[in-house]
Amino acid sequence: MDIVTKEQRSEIMSRIRGRDTRPEMLVRRTAHALGYRYRLHAKDLPGRPDLVFPKKRIALFVHGCFWHRHPGCRLAYTPKSNQQFWQSKFDRNVERDGEVIAGLRALGWKPQIIWECQTRKPGLDDDLRMVVENCP
């Protein structure tokens, strides 16, 4: 049972951003500071990766731990209310993420993920450097 009305829940959910989120902006700023150049939200690629490094064929997603279910992360909790709905939604998100990654690999791209919790800790520049420089 939800503690807010359907209209209130709709209003709350409408404010959740899908792009230009705080973690994404941190990754973008860090990538730019490291001298990497990238394209944003490539519409021609499956899943519209957040950052694309065309020369290296890397498609980078900045995933929210809650929405994309980062394994073992404290931010990937399940809300207490309406758990069946949430579990179904999360399962579909994870399934779609897998489909997107498979689609990118089939096109010869190297999909990579930076998790929201990585943007909250020192060392984001090292994580990003590892993704871009050491991607197989």
The first five atom37 places (N, CA, C, CB, O) and aatype in JSON, in Angstrom:
{
  "aatype": [12, 3, 9, 19, 16, 11, 6, 5, 1, 15, 6, 9, 12, 15, 1, 9, 1, 7, 1, 3, 16, 1, 14, 6, 12, 10, 19, 1, 1, 16, 0, 8, 0, 10, 7, 18, 1, 18, 1, 10, 8, 0, 11, 3, 10, 14, 7, 1, 14, 3, 10, 19, 13, 14, 11, 11, 1, 9, 0, 10, 13, 19, 8, 7, 4, 13, 17, 8, 1, 8, 14, 7, 4, 1, 10, 0, 18, 16, 14, 11, 15, 2, 5, 5, 13, 17, 5, 15, 11, 13, 3, 1, 2, 19, 6, 1, 3, 7, 6, 19, 9, 0, 7, 10, 1, 0, 10, 7, 17, 11, 14, 5, 9, 9, 17, 6, 4, 5, 16, 1, 11, 14, 7, 10, 3, 3, 3, 10, 1, 12, 19, 19, 6, 2, 4, 14],
  "atom_mask": [
    [1, 1, 1, 1, 1],
    [1, 1, 1, 1, 1],
    [1, 1, 1, 1, 1],
    [1, 1, 1, 1, 1],
    [1, 1, 1, 1, 1],
    [1, 1, 1, 1, 1],
    [1, 1, 1, 1, 1],
    [1, 1, 1, 1, 1],
    [1, 1, 1, 1, 1],
    [1, 1, 1, 1, 1],
    [1, 1, 1, 1, 1],
    [1, 1, 1, 1, 1],
    [1, 1, 1, 1, 1],
    [1, 1, 1, 1, 1],
    [1, 1, 1, 1, 1],
    [1, 1, 1, 1, 1],
    [1, 1, 1, 1, 1],
    [1, 1, 1, 0, 1],
    [1, 1, 1, 1, 1],
    [1, 1, 1, 1, 1],
    [1, 1, 1, 1, 1],
    [1, 1, 1, 1, 1],
    [1, 1, 1, 1, 1],
    [1, 1, 1, 1, 1],
    [1, 1, 1, 1, 1],
    [1, 1, 1, 1, 1],
    [1, 1, 1, 1, 1],
    [1, 1, 1, 1, 1],
    [1, 1, 1, 1, 1],
    [1, 1, 1, 1, 1],
    [1, 1, 1, 1, 1],
    [1, 1, 1, 1, 1],
    [1, 1, 1, 1, 1],
    [1, 1, 1, 1, 1],
    [1, 1, 1, 0, 1],
    [1, 1, 1, 1, 1],
    [1, 1, 1, 1, 1],
    [1, 1, 1, 1, 1],
    [1, 1, 1, 1, 1],
    [1, 1, 1, 1, 1],
    [1, 1, 1, 1, 1],
    [1, 1, 1, 1, 1],
    [1, 1, 1, 1, 1],
    [1, 1, 1, 1, 1],
    [1, 1, 1, 1, 1],
    [1, 1, 1, 1, 1],
    [1, 1, 1, 0, 1],
    [1, 1, 1, 1, 1],
    [1, 1, 1, 1, 1],
    [1, 1, 1, 1, 1],
    [1, 1, 1, 1, 1],
    [1, 1, 1, 1, 1],
    [1, 1, 1, 1, 1],
    [1, 1, 1, 1, 1],
    [1, 1, 1, 1, 1],
    [1, 1, 1, 1, 1],
    [1, 1, 1, 1, 1],
    [1, 1, 1, 1, 1],
    [1, 1, 1, 1, 1],
    [1, 1, 1, 1, 1],
    [1, 1, 1, 1, 1],
    [1, 1, 1, 1, 1],
    [1, 1, 1, 1, 1],
    [1, 1, 1, 0, 1],
    [1, 1, 1, 1, 1],
    [1, 1, 1, 1, 1],
    [1, 1, 1, 1, 1],
    [1, 1, 1, 1, 1],
    [1, 1, 1, 1, 1],
    [1, 1, 1, 1, 1],
    [1, 1, 1, 1, 1],
    [1, 1, 1, 0, 1],
    [1, 1, 1, 1, 1],
    [1, 1, 1, 1, 1],
    [1, 1, 1, 1, 1],
    [1, 1, 1, 1, 1],
    [1, 1, 1, 1, 1],
    [1, 1, 1, 1, 1],
    [1, 1, 1, 1, 1],
    [1, 1, 1, 1, 1],
    [1, 1, 1, 1, 1],
    [1, 1, 1, 1, 1],
    [1, 1, 1, 1, 1],
    [1, 1, 1, 1, 1],
    [1, 1, 1, 1, 1],
    [1, 1, 1, 1, 1],
    [1, 1, 1, 1, 1],
    [1, 1, 1, 1, 1],
    [1, 1, 1, 1, 1],
    [1, 1, 1, 1, 1],
    [1, 1, 1, 1, 1],
    [1, 1, 1, 1, 1],
    [1, 1, 1, 1, 1],
    [1, 1, 1, 1, 1],
    [1, 1, 1, 1, 1],
    [1, 1, 1, 1, 1],
    [1, 1, 1, 1, 1],
    [1, 1, 1, 0, 1],
    [1, 1, 1, 1, 1],
    [1, 1, 1, 1, 1],
    [1, 1, 1, 1, 1],
    [1, 1, 1, 1, 1],
    [1, 1, 1, 0, 1],
    [1, 1, 1, 1, 1],
    [1, 1, 1, 1, 1],
    [1, 1, 1, 1, 1],
    [1, 1, 1, 1, 1],
    [1, 1, 1, 0, 1],
    [1, 1, 1, 1, 1],
    [1, 1, 1, 1, 1],
    [1, 1, 1, 1, 1],
    [1, 1, 1, 1, 1],
    [1, 1, 1, 1, 1],
    [1, 1, 1, 1, 1],
    [1, 1, 1, 1, 1],
    [1, 1, 1, 1, 1],
    [1, 1, 1, 1, 1],
    [1, 1, 1, 1, 1],
    [1, 1, 1, 1, 1],
    [1, 1, 1, 1, 1],
    [1, 1, 1, 1, 1],
    [1, 1, 1, 1, 1],
    [1, 1, 1, 0, 1],
    [1, 1, 1, 1, 1],
    [1, 1, 1, 1, 1],
    [1, 1, 1, 1, 1],
    [1, 1, 1, 1, 1],
    [1, 1, 1, 1, 1],
    [1, 1, 1, 1, 1],
    [1, 1, 1, 1, 1],
    [1, 1, 1, 1, 1],
    [1, 1, 1, 1, 1],
    [1, 1, 1, 1, 1],
    [1, 1, 1, 1, 1],
    [1, 1, 1, 1, 1],
    [1, 1, 1, 1, 1]
  ],
  "atom_positions": [
    [[0.84, -1.18, 0.0], [0.0, 0.0, 0.0], [0.89, 1.24, 0.0], [-0.96, 0.0, 1.22], [1.78, 1.39, 0.83]],
    [[0.62, 2.13, -0.95], [1.4, 3.35, -1.06], [0.87, 4.39, -0.08], [1.36, 3.89, -2.5], [-0.34, 4.44, 0.18]],
    [[1.75, 5.22, 0.47], [1.32, 6.21, 1.46], [0.95, 7.55, 0.83], [2.41, 6.43, 2.49], [0.5, 8.46, 1.53]],
    [[1.13, 7.69, -0.48], [0.74, 8.92, -1.17], [-0.31, 8.56, -2.23], [1.98, 9.63, -1.82], [-0.44, 7.41, -2.63]],
    [[-1.04, 9.58, -2.67], [-2.06, 9.33, -3.69], [-1.4, 9.03, -5.03], [-3.0, 10.55, -3.82], [-0.21, 9.26, -5.23]],
    [[-2.19, 8.51, -5.94], [-1.68, 8.18, -7.27], [-1.16, 9.44, -7.97], [-2.79, 7.5, -8.12], [-0.15, 9.39, -8.66]],
    [[-1.86, 10.55, -7.8], [-1.44, 11.81, -8.41], [-0.12, 12.3, -7.82], [-2.54, 12.87, -8.23], [0.75, 12.78, -8.54]],
    [[0.02, 12.18, -6.5], [1.25, 12.6, -5.85], [2.42, 11.72, -6.31], [1.1, 12.54, -4.3], [3.52, 12.22, -6.57]],
    [[2.18, 10.41, -6.41], [3.23, 9.5, -6.86], [3.64, 9.83, -8.29], [2.77, 8.04, -6.75], [4.82, 9.81, -8.63]],
    [[2.66, 10.14, -9.13], [2.95, 10.51, -10.51], [3.82, 11.77, -10.56], [1.64, 10.73, -11.28], [4.77, 11.84, -11.35]],
    [[3.5, 12.73, -9.74], [4.28, 13.97, -9.68], [5.71, 13.69, -9.22], [3.61, 14.99, -8.72], [6.67, 14.22, -9.8]],
    [[5.86, 12.87, -8.2], [7.19, 12.53, -7.69], [8.0, 11.81, -8.77], [7.09, 11.64, -6.43], [9.16, 12.16, -9.01]],
    [[7.4, 10.83, -9.42], [8.12, 10.03, -10.41], [8.46, 10.86, -11.65], [7.28, 8.81, -10.82], [9.47, 10.59, -12.31]],
    [[7.65, 11.83, -11.98], [7.91, 12.66, -13.16], [9.16, 13.52, -12.99], [6.71, 13.55, -13.46], [9.74, 13.99, -13.97]],
    [[9.58, 13.72, -11.75], [10.75, 14.55, -11.48], [12.07, 13.76, -11.55], [10.62, 15.18, -10.11], [13.15, 14.35, -11.44]],
    [[11.98, 12.45, -11.73], [13.19, 11.64, -11.83], [13.74, 11.77, -13.23], [12.91, 10.14, -11.48], [13.05, 11.49, -14.22]],
    [[14.99, 12.21, -13.31], [15.59, 12.51, -14.6], [16.15, 11.24, -15.24], [16.7, 13.55, -14.44], [16.58, 10.31, -14.54]],
    [[16.13, 11.2, -16.56], [16.69, 10.08, -17.29], [18.04, 10.41, -17.91], [0.0, 0.0, 0.0], [18.79, 9.52, -18.29]],
    [[18.34, 11.68, -18.01], [19.63, 12.11, -18.56], [20.05, 13.4, -17.87], [19.54, 12.31, -20.11], [19.25, 14.08, -17.23]],
    [[21.34, 13.7, -18.0], [21.91, 14.86, -17.32], [21.74, 14.79, -15.8], [21.28, 16.14, -17.85], [21.53, 15.8, -15.13]],
    [[21.83, 13.57, -15.27], [21.74, 13.38, -13.83], [23.04, 13.84, -13.17], [21.45, 11.89, -13.48], [24.05, 14.04, -13.86]],
    [[23.02, 14.01, -11.87], [24.23, 14.44, -11.16], [25.39, 13.46, -11.39], [23.94, 14.57, -9.65], [26.49, 13.91, -11.69]],
    [[25.18, 12.12, -11.25], [26.31, 11.21, -11.51], [26.81, 11.3, -12.96], [25.88, 9.77, -11.22], [28.02, 11.26, -13.2]],
    [[25.9, 11.43, -13.91], [26.31, 11.55, -15.31], [27.12, 12.82, -15.53], [25.08, 11.54, -16.23], [28.13, 12.8, -16.24]],
    [[26.69, 13.91, -14.95], [27.42, 15.18, -15.12], [28.81, 15.1, -14.49], [26.62, 16.35, -14.48], [29.77, 15.66, -15.02]],
    [[28.94, 14.4, -13.36], [30.26, 14.21, -12.74], [31.18, 13.42, -13.66], [30.12, 13.5, -11.39], [32.35, 13.76, -13.81]],
    [[30.65, 12.37, -14.27], [31.46, 11.56, -15.19], [31.84, 12.39, -16.4], [30.68, 10.29, -15.63], [32.99, 12.32, -16.85]],
    [[30.93, 13.17, -16.94], [31.23, 14.0, -18.09], [32.31, 15.03, -17.78], [29.96, 14.71, -18.57], [33.24, 15.22, -18.57]],
    [[32.19, 15.69, -16.62], [33.19, 16.68, -16.23], [34.56, 16.03, -16.05], [32.77, 17.38, -14.93], [35.59, 16.58, -16.45]],
    [[34.56, 14.84, -15.43], [35.82, 14.13, -15.2], [36.44, 13.71, -16.52], [35.59, 12.9, -14.3], [37.64, 13.86, -16.72]],
    [[35.63, 13.17, -17.43], [36.14, 12.75, -18.74], [36.75, 13.93, -19.48], [35.01, 12.11, -19.59], [37.81, 13.81, -20.09]],
    [[36.09, 15.05, -19.44], [36.59, 16.25, -20.13], [37.9, 16.71, -19.5], [35.54, 17.38, -20.08], [38.84, 17.07, -20.2]],
    [[37.96, 16.71, -18.16], [39.17, 17.14, -17.46], [40.35, 16.22, -17.78], [38.92, 17.17, -15.95], [41.5, 16.66, -17.79]],
    [[40.06, 14.94, -18.03], [41.12, 13.99, -18.38], [41.52, 14.08, -19.85], [40.67, 12.56, -18.06], [42.44, 13.4, -20.3]],
    [[40.83, 14.94, -20.6], [41.18, 15.14, -22.0], [40.45, 14.22, -22.97], [0.0, 0.0, 0.0], [40.75, 14.22, -24.16]],
    [[39.49, 13.44, -22.48], [38.72, 12.56, -23.35], [37.62, 13.36, -24.05], [38.11, 11.39, -22.56], [36.98, 14.22, -23.45]],
    [[37.42, 13.06, -25.3], [36.33, 13.68, -26.05], [35.31, 12.61, -26.37], [36.84, 14.38, -27.34], [35.67, 11.47, -26.67]],
    [[34.07, 12.97, -26.31], [32.99, 11.99, -26.41], [31.76, 12.62, -27.03], [32.66, 11.41, -25.04], [31.66, 13.84, -27.14]],
    [[30.82, 11.77, -27.44], [29.5, 12.21, -27.88], [28.51, 11.84, -26.79], [29.1, 11.57, -29.26], [28.74, 10.91, -26.02]],
    [[27.41, 12.57, -26.75], [26.38, 12.31, -25.74], [25.16, 11.62, -26.34], [25.96, 13.62, -25.07], [24.73, 11.95, -27.44]],
    [[24.62, 10.67, -25.6], [23.33, 10.05, -25.89], [23.16, 9.69, -27.36], [22.22, 10.98, -25.47], [22.23, 10.16, -28.02]],
    [[24.06, 8.88, -27.88], [24.05, 8.52, -29.31], [22.75, 7.81, -29.67], [25.26, 7.61, -29.64], [22.5, 6.68, -29.26]],
    [[21.93, 8.49, -30.44], [20.61, 7.97, -30.81], [20.69, 6.78, -31.75], [19.78, 9.06, -31.44], [19.75, 6.01, -31.86]],
    [[21.83, 6.64, -32.44], [21.97, 5.56, -33.41], [22.45, 4.25, -32.78], [22.93, 5.98, -34.49], [22.61, 3.25, -33.48]],
    [[22.68, 4.24, -31.47], [23.13, 3.03, -30.79], [22.07, 2.5, -29.84], [24.43, 3.3, -30.02], [21.31, 3.28, -29.27]],
    [[22.01, 1.18, -29.67], [21.03, 0.61, -28.73], [21.21, 1.16, -27.32], [21.15, -0.93, -28.71], [22.33, 1.26, -26.82]],
    [[20.12, 1.53, -26.69], [20.14, 2.01, -25.32], [20.58, 3.43, -25.13], [0.0, 0.0, 0.0], [20.6, 3.92, -24.0]],
    [[20.94, 4.13, -26.21], [21.41, 5.51, -26.13], [22.43, 5.71, -25.01], [20.24, 6.46, -25.93], [22.11, 6.32, -23.99]],
    [[23.64, 5.19, -25.18], [24.65, 5.31, -24.12], [24.84, 6.76, -23.68], [25.99, 4.73, -24.59], [24.68, 7.68, -24.49]],
    [[25.16, 6.96, -22.41], [25.33, 8.3, -21.88], [26.52, 9.02, -22.51], [25.5, 8.25, -20.37], [26.43, 10.2, -22.86]],
    [[27.63, 8.31, -22.65], [28.82, 8.86, -23.32], [29.31, 7.83, -24.32], [29.94, 9.22, -22.28], [29.29, 6.63, -24.05]],
    [[29.74, 8.31, -25.47], [30.27, 7.42, -26.51], [31.65, 7.95, -26.91], [29.31, 7.34, -27.75], [31.82, 9.13, -27.22]],
    [[32.63, 7.05, -26.9], [33.98, 7.37, -27.34], [34.17, 6.68, -28.68], [35.08, 6.92, -26.27], [34.61, 5.53, -28.73]],
    [[33.84, 7.37, -29.79], [33.8, 6.72, -31.11], [35.12, 6.09, -31.55], [33.38, 7.72, -32.14], [35.12, 4.99, -32.11]],
    [[36.25, 6.77, -31.31], [37.53, 6.23, -31.77], [37.85, 4.89, -31.11], [38.65, 7.22, -31.49], [38.45, 4.01, -31.73]],
    [[37.46, 4.74, -29.87], [37.73, 3.5, -29.14], [36.55, 2.54, -29.18], [38.08, 3.81, -27.69], [36.64, 1.41, -28.69]],
    [[35.44, 2.99, -29.77], [34.2, 2.2, -29.87], [33.72, 1.75, -28.49], [34.43, 0.98, -30.78], [33.31, 0.6, -28.29]],
    [[33.77, 2.69, -27.54], [33.3, 2.43, -26.17], [31.99, 3.16, -25.97], [34.37, 2.86, -25.11], [31.88, 4.36, -26.23]],
    [[31.0, 2.42, -25.49], [29.7, 2.99, -25.13], [29.6, 2.93, -23.61], [28.5, 2.21, -25.83], [29.55, 1.85, -23.03]],
    [[29.57, 4.09, -22.96], [29.59, 4.16, -21.5], [28.22, 4.55, -20.97], [30.65, 5.16, -21.03], [27.62, 5.54, -21.39]],
    [[27.75, 3.76, -20.03], [26.5, 4.04, -19.33], [26.83, 4.45, -17.9], [25.54, 2.79, -19.36], [27.69, 3.84, -17.26]],
    [[26.16, 5.47, -17.41], [26.26, 5.85, -16.01], [24.95, 5.38, -15.38], [26.51, 7.42, -15.81], [23.91, 6.04, -15.49]],
    [[25.02, 4.22, -14.72], [23.82, 3.59, -14.18], [23.57, 4.01, -12.73], [23.95, 2.07, -14.26], [24.48, 4.06, -11.91]],
    [[22.3, 4.29, -12.45], [21.88, 4.5, -11.08], [21.78, 3.14, -10.39], [0.0, 0.0, 0.0], [21.18, 2.21, -10.93]],
    [[22.37, 3.03, -9.22], [22.41, 1.74, -8.51], [21.0, 1.24, -8.18], [23.23, 1.87, -7.22], [20.74, 0.04, -8.26]],
    [[20.11, 2.14, -7.83], [18.74, 1.77, -7.48], [17.99, 1.21, -8.68], [17.99, 2.98, -6.92], [17.42, 0.12, -8.6]],
    [[17.99, 1.91, -9.79], [17.19, 1.52, -10.95], [17.76, 0.33, -11.7], [17.06, 2.68, -11.88], [17.01, -0.46, -12.27]],
    [[19.08, 0.2, -11.71], [19.72, -0.86, -12.51], [20.25, -1.99, -11.64], [20.85, -0.28, -13.34], [20.92, -2.89, -12.15]],
    [[19.96, -1.96, -10.34], [20.24, -3.05, -9.4], [21.71, -3.41, -9.31], [19.46, -4.26, -9.8], [22.1, -4.54, -9.62]],
    [[22.52, -2.48, -8.89], [23.94, -2.74, -8.71], [24.13, -3.82, -7.64], [24.7, -1.43, -8.33], [23.79, -3.6, -6.48]],
    [[24.67, -4.98, -8.03], [24.8, -6.09, -7.07], [25.66, -5.71, -5.86], [25.4, -7.32, -7.77], [26.76, -5.18, -6.01]],
    [[25.13, -5.97, -4.68], [25.87, -5.74, -3.45], [25.92, -4.3, -2.98], [0.0, 0.0, 0.0], [26.56, -4.0, -1.97]],
    [[25.26, -3.4, -3.68], [25.31, -1.97, -3.33], [24.15, -1.62, -2.39], [25.26, -1.09, -4.61], [23.02, -2.07, -2.58]],
    [[24.46, -0.83, -1.38], [23.41, -0.42, -0.43], [22.36, 0.48, -1.07], [24.04, 0.29, 0.76], [21.25, 0.62, -0.54]],
    [[22.69, 1.1, -2.2], [21.73, 1.97, -2.89], [20.71, 1.19, -3.71], [22.46, 2.95, -3.79], [19.73, 1.75, -4.19]],
    [[20.94, -0.11, -3.87], [20.05, -0.95, -4.69], [19.02, -1.65, -3.81], [20.87, -1.98, -5.49], [18.8, -2.86, -3.95]],
    [[18.39, -0.91, -2.93], [17.39, -1.49, -2.04], [16.04, -1.6, -2.76], [17.25, -0.64, -0.76], [15.83, -0.96, -3.79]],
    [[15.14, -2.4, -2.21], [13.79, -2.52, -2.75], [12.84, -1.81, -1.78], [13.37, -4.02, -2.94], [12.84, -2.09, -0.59]],
    [[12.02, -0.88, -2.29], [11.08, -0.18, -1.42], [10.15, -1.16, -0.71], [10.26, 0.83, -2.23], [9.81, -2.22, -1.24]],
    [[9.76, -0.81, 0.5], [8.89, -1.68, 1.31], [7.47, -1.74, 0.77], [8.87, -1.2, 2.76], [6.81, -2.78, 0.86]],
    [[6.98, -0.64, 0.2], [5.61, -0.63, -0.3], [5.57, -1.15, -1.73], [5.01, 0.79, -0.22], [6.46, -0.86, -2.53]],
    [[4.55, -1.89, -2.05], [4.28, -2.37, -3.42], [5.48, -3.14, -3.99], [3.95, -1.17, -4.33], [5.91, -2.91, -5.12]],
    [[6.01, -4.06, -3.2], [7.23, -4.77, -3.56], [7.09, -5.59, -4.84], [7.64, -5.67, -2.44], [8.05, -5.7, -5.6]],
    [[5.95, -6.15, -5.09], [5.76, -6.94, -6.3], [5.93, -6.06, -7.55], [4.37, -7.62, -6.3], [6.58, -6.46, -8.51]],
    [[5.34, -4.88, -7.53], [5.48, -3.94, -8.63], [6.95, -3.59, -8.84], [4.67, -2.67, -8.36], [7.45, -3.65, -9.97]],
    [[7.64, -3.23, -7.76], [9.03, -2.81, -7.87], [9.92, -3.94, -8.37], [9.53, -2.31, -6.53], [10.79, -3.73, -9.21]],
    [[9.71, -5.14, -7.85], [10.55, -6.26, -8.27], [10.37, -6.53, -9.76], [10.21, -7.51, -7.47], [11.35, -6.79, -10.47]],
    [[9.13, -6.46, -10.23], [8.85, -6.65, -11.65], [9.54, -5.57, -12.49], [7.33, -6.63, -11.91], [10.14, -5.86, -13.53]],
    [[9.46, -4.33, -12.02], [10.09, -3.21, -12.73], [11.61, -3.38, -12.78], [9.73, -1.87, -12.06], [12.23, -3.21, -13.83]],
    [[12.2, -3.72, -11.65], [13.65, -3.9, -11.6], [14.09, -5.06, -12.48], [14.11, -4.15, -10.16], [15.1, -4.95, -13.19]],
    [[13.35, -6.17, -12.45], [13.69, -7.33, -13.28], [13.7, -6.94, -14.76], [12.7, -8.49, -13.04], [14.59, -7.34, -15.51]],
    [[12.71, -6.16, -15.18], [12.64, -5.73, -16.57], [13.8, -4.78, -16.92], [11.29, -5.03, -16.85], [14.36, -4.86, -18.01]],
    [[14.15, -3.9, -16.0], [15.29, -3.0, -16.24], [16.57, -3.79, -16.46], [15.46, -2.02, -15.07], [17.33, -3.5, -17.38]],
    [[16.82, -4.78, -15.61], [18.04, -5.59, -15.72], [18.02, -6.38, -17.02], [18.18, -6.55, -14.5], [19.04, -6.51, -17.7]],
    [[16.85, -6.92, -17.36], [16.71, -7.67, -18.62], [17.01, -6.77, -19.82], [15.29, -8.28, -18.74], [17.73, -7.16, -20.73]],
    [[16.45, -5.56, -19.81], [16.67, -4.61, -20.9], [18.15, -4.21, -20.98], [15.79, -3.36, -20.71], [18.7, -4.08, -22.07]],
    [[18.79, -4.01, -19.82], [20.22, -3.69, -19.81], [21.02, -4.79, -20.52], [20.73, -3.51, -18.36], [21.92, -4.5, -21.3]],
    [[20.68, -6.04, -20.24], [21.36, -7.16, -20.9], [21.15, -7.16, -22.4], [0.0, 0.0, 0.0], [22.08, -7.43, -23.16]],
    [[19.94, -6.86, -22.82], [19.63, -6.81, -24.26], [20.42, -5.68, -24.94], [18.11, -6.6, -24.49], [20.94, -5.86, -26.04]],
    [[20.51, -4.55, -24.29], [21.24, -3.4, -24.84], [22.73, -3.74, -24.97], [21.05, -2.15, -23.95], [23.35, -3.45, -25.99]],
    [[23.29, -4.33, -23.93], [24.72, -4.69, -23.96], [24.99, -5.7, -25.07], [25.16, -5.27, -22.6], [25.98, -5.58, -25.79]],
    [[24.12, -6.69, -25.2], [24.28, -7.69, -26.27], [24.19, -7.03, -27.64], [23.22, -8.81, -26.15], [24.95, -7.37, -28.55]],
    [[23.25, -6.09, -27.8], [23.1, -5.38, -29.07], [24.32, -4.56, -29.43], [0.0, 0.0, 0.0], [24.74, -4.53, -30.59]],
    [[24.89, -3.89, -28.44], [26.1, -3.09, -28.68], [27.28, -3.99, -29.06], [26.44, -2.26, -27.43], [28.04, -3.67, -29.97]],
    [[27.42, -5.1, -28.36], [28.53, -6.02, -28.67], [28.38, -6.58, -30.08], [28.57, -7.18, -27.64], [29.36, -6.73, -30.8]],
    [[27.14, -6.87, -30.47], [26.89, -7.39, -31.81], [27.3, -6.38, -32.89], [25.41, -7.76, -31.97], [27.65, -6.76, -34.01]],
    [[27.25, -5.1, -32.55], [27.64, -4.04, -33.49], [29.13, -3.7, -33.4], [26.81, -2.79, -33.22], [29.6, -2.79, -34.09]],
    [[29.86, -4.42, -32.55], [31.29, -4.19, -32.44], [31.69, -3.12, -31.42], [0.0, 0.0, 0.0], [32.83, -2.66, -31.42]],
    [[30.76, -2.72, -30.56], [31.04, -1.73, -29.53], [31.4, -2.43, -28.23], [29.83, -0.79, -29.31], [31.06, -3.6, -28.02]],
    [[32.1, -1.71, -27.36], [32.49, -2.22, -26.04], [31.67, -1.48, -24.98], [34.03, -2.06, -25.8], [32.05, -0.38, -24.58]],
    [[30.58, -2.07, -24.53], [29.77, -1.39, -23.51], [30.46, -1.45, -22.14], [28.37, -2.03, -23.42], [31.01, -2.47, -21.75]],
    [[30.42, -0.32, -21.44], [31.02, -0.21, -20.11], [30.02, 0.5, -19.2], [32.38, 0.56, -20.15], [29.18, 1.27, -19.66]],
    [[30.13, 0.22, -17.91], [29.22, 0.84, -16.93], [30.03, 1.49, -15.82], [28.23, -0.21, -16.34], [30.97, 0.9, -15.29]],
    [[29.64, 2.7, -15.48], [30.12, 3.35, -14.25], [28.87, 3.47, -13.38], [30.82, 4.79, -14.52], [27.85, 4.01, -13.82]],
    [[28.95, 2.98, -12.16], [27.81, 2.99, -11.26], [27.75, 4.3, -10.47], [27.87, 1.79, -10.29], [28.77, 4.93, -10.2]],
    [[26.54, 4.68, -10.13], [26.3, 5.9, -9.35], [27.18, 5.94, -8.1], [24.82, 5.99, -8.95], [27.74, 6.99, -7.78]],
    [[27.31, 4.82, -7.38], [28.09, 4.82, -6.15], [29.57, 5.09, -6.42], [27.93, 3.48, -5.43], [30.27, 5.6, -5.53]],
    [[30.08, 4.77, -7.61], [31.46, 5.08, -7.96], [31.68, 6.58, -8.07], [31.85, 4.39, -9.27], [32.78, 7.07, -7.83]],
    [[30.62, 7.32, -8.43], [30.75, 8.77, -8.58], [30.74, 9.48, -7.24], [29.63, 9.32, -9.46], [31.07, 10.66, -7.15]],
    [[30.36, 8.77, -6.19], [30.3, 9.37, -4.85], [31.59, 9.21, -4.07], [29.16, 8.76, -4.07], [31.75, 9.78, -2.99]],
    [[32.52, 8.43, -4.61], [33.77, 8.15, -3.9], [34.92, 8.85, -4.6], [34.03, 6.63, -3.82], [34.85, 9.14, -5.8]],
    [[35.99, 9.12, -3.86], [37.2, 9.64, -4.51], [37.73, 8.57, -5.48], [38.3, 10.03, -3.45], [37.54, 7.38, -5.25]],
    [[38.36, 9.0, -6.52], [38.94, 8.03, -7.45], [38.13, 7.83, -8.71], [0.0, 0.0, 0.0], [38.41, 6.9, -9.47]],
    [[37.14, 8.68, -8.96], [36.35, 8.56, -10.19], [37.25, 8.71, -11.41], [35.23, 9.62, -10.21], [37.06, 8.02, -12.41]],
    [[38.23, 9.59, -11.33], [39.13, 9.77, -12.47], [39.9, 8.49, -12.77], [40.11, 10.93, -12.2], [40.11, 8.16, -13.94]],
    [[40.33, 7.77, -11.73], [41.01, 6.49, -11.94], [40.07, 5.45, -12.55], [41.59, 5.96, -10.62], [40.46, 4.72, -13.46]],
    [[38.84, 5.4, -12.05], [37.86, 4.45, -12.6], [37.59, 4.75, -14.07], [36.54, 4.52, -11.79], [37.54, 3.83, -14.89]],
    [[37.43, 6.01, -14.39], [37.15, 6.39, -15.77], [38.35, 6.11, -16.68], [36.77, 7.88, -15.85], [38.19, 5.64, -17.8]],
    [[39.52, 6.41, -16.18], [40.74, 6.12, -16.95], [40.84, 4.61, -17.23], [42.0, 6.61, -16.18], [41.2, 4.21, -18.34]],
    [[40.53, 3.78, -16.24], [40.56, 2.32, -16.43], [39.56, 1.9, -17.51], [40.24, 1.59, -15.09], [39.88, 1.05, -18.35]],
    [[38.38, 2.48, -17.49], [37.35, 2.13, -18.47], [37.8, 2.5, -19.88], [36.03, 2.82, -18.14], [37.68, 1.69, -20.8]],
    [[38.31, 3.7, -20.04], [38.64, 4.19, -21.39], [39.97, 3.63, -21.9], [38.69, 5.71, -21.39], [40.07, 3.24, -23.06]],
    [[40.97, 3.59, -21.04], [42.3, 3.18, -21.5], [42.48, 1.66, -21.54], [43.34, 3.78, -20.6], [43.2, 1.14, -22.39]],
    [[41.84, 0.95, -20.63], [42.1, -0.49, -20.5], [40.94, -1.35, -20.99], [42.41, -0.83, -19.07], [40.88, -2.55, -20.69]],
    [[40.03, -0.76, -21.72], [38.9, -1.53, -22.22], [39.38, -2.51, -23.29], [37.8, -0.57, -22.8], [40.05, -2.11, -24.25]],
    [[39.06, -3.79, -23.13], [39.53, -4.79, -24.1], [38.98, -4.58, -25.5], [39.17, -6.17, -23.64], [39.3, -5.35, -26.41]]
  ]
}
